[in-house]
Amino acid sequence: MISKIKLGVNIDHVATIRNARGGMHPDPVKAALIAQNTGADNITAHLREDRRHISDIDIKKLMQKLRIPLNLEMAPTKEMLNIALNLNLKRICLVPEKRKEITTEGGLDVKKNKKKLGIFLKKLFKKNIQVSLFINPNVNQINAAKDLKVSAIELNTGLFCEKNENRTLEYEKLKSAALFAKNNNLECHAGHGITYKTVSLISKIHEISELNIGHFIIGESIFLGLKESIFRMRKLINNSRKKIILDKLA
Ligand code: PXP
């Protein structure tokens, strides 16, 4: 059965603008509540080691105020593990993190770091925290994620969304990785770099059940307002999914 795609709105860059002046405005929690009221299925935020956007206080406020799930992205470090365990989080997406990167660059190397991740995950599973692993669309990484018994993976759509001559190949990689994940009983999410131009093709991959989108939605909200920016993304996703369902029926 082809299901509706959930939309996770990443609010990191509301905090980026706030932090540029060191004050309280604009408030990422207010943005999260608007997203919730506009039909977002979850809110995503990345607590970075350097706290360049979202802060610890933002996370606490989000947990108090949201009705929809908070999907917290974090690197698999000791500090983040303690935060996850102490805050009683329900959902986490583990991502690689380099201090000097502008944004998350590529997926986790789950295969190479399997042992270390296994120890990390054991502690999260004990607290019933659902974990997804942000990975590149690669069968070996999906197999390693499956061995670690996570419930979901998030496919990195960054290389497909960037303008480059290998886009067709990158799209094929996403399609076959999503199918492989589904056949291995892993929930398949996707995200990174998604725009109004790229979201329809990604939504056509019917094994993908959730998209996490931030930078473009927040950027576009400067021109359209946050509600309209989210609404247009939602509409493109829904139209693309509806079309697959109709194609299947035809
Ligand atoms: N998913 C993951 C795992 C990410 O690290 C990010 C960026 O924080 C996103 C989705 C959202 O990417 P973007 O801001 O490019 O939409």
Boltz pocket constraint, residues with backbone or C-beta under 6 A from the ligand:
constraints:
  - pocket:
      binder: B
      contacts: [[A, 10], [A, 12], [A, 46], [A, 73], [A, 93], [A, 95], [A, 103], [A, 104], [A, 134], [A, 154], [A, 190], [A, 191], [A, 192], [A, 193], [A, 194], [A, 212], [A, 213], [A, 214], [A, 215], [A, 216]]
      max_distance: 6.0
